[in-house]
Amino acid sequence: MRLDLSVSLSAGAPVVGVSGEVDLLTADDLYEFLATVIRQRGPRLSVDLRRVTFMDSRGATAMLRARRLARSLGGNLTLIGPSAPAALVLRAVLPDQDLAPPGRTAVAVPCRHPSV
């Protein structure tokens, strides 16, 4: 169970690359990485999920927490082409997020619930 994380810039905004399994053992690492990027590089970021091979509810919760943090600081978290395993779980946890097919950028949409 390996999780690889990277960060790059695209048009001046951070893009976090996620590769591997996002589950009970790695979800906290993902959240801490995303929170650090948000705090250090600004609250507008994209997360590339094309190389995620597995995601469970803990992984989706980590994404939700990071999105809440970004929004609380005036930004947003946009998903880039979630893999099929990631999209399946994220659709249940983030129903207001437009999940683009792999290789395409999802559009960040306004939150429907003030608490999210």
Secondary structure in CASP SS format (residue, H / E / C, confidence):
PFRMAT SS
TARGET T0000
AUTHOR 0000-0000-0000
METHOD secondary structure of the structure
MODEL  1
M C 1.00
R C 1.00
L E 1.00
D E 1.00
L E 1.00
S E 1.00
V E 1.00
S E 1.00
L E 1.00
S E 1.00
A C 1.00
G C 1.00
A E 1.00
P E 1.00
V E 1.00
V E 1.00
G E 1.00
V E 1.00
S E 1.00
G E 1.00
E E 1.00
V E 1.00
D C 1.00
L C 1.00
L C 1.00
T C 1.00
A H 1.00
D H 1.00
D H 1.00
L H 1.00
Y H 1.00
E H 1.00
F H 1.00
L H 1.00
A H 1.00
T H 1.00
V H 1.00
I H 1.00
R H 1.00
Q H 1.00
R H 1.00
G C 1.00
P C 1.00
R E 1.00
L E 1.00
S E 1.00
V E 1.00
D E 1.00
L E 1.00
R E 1.00
R E 1.00
V E 1.00
T E 1.00
F E 1.00
M E 1.00
D C 1.00
S H 1.00
R H 1.00
G H 1.00
A H 1.00
T H 1.00
A H 1.00
M H 1.00
L H 1.00
R H 1.00
A H 1.00
R H 1.00
R H 1.00
L H 1.00
A H 1.00
R H 1.00
S H 1.00
L C 1.00
G C 1.00
G C 1.00
N E 1.00
L E 1.00
T E 1.00
L E 1.00
I E 1.00
G C 1.00
P C 1.00
S C 1.00
A H 1.00
P H 1.00
A H 1.00
A H 1.00
L H 1.00
V H 1.00
L H 1.00
R H 1.00
A H 1.00
V H 1.00
L C 1.00
P C 1.00
D C 1.00
Q C 1.00
D C 1.00
L C 1.00
A C 1.00
P C 1.00
P C 1.00
G C 1.00
R C 1.00
T E 1.00
A C 1.00
V C 1.00
A C 1.00
V C 1.00
P C 1.00
C C 1.00
R C 1.00
H C 1.00
P C 1.00
S C 1.00
V C 1.00
END
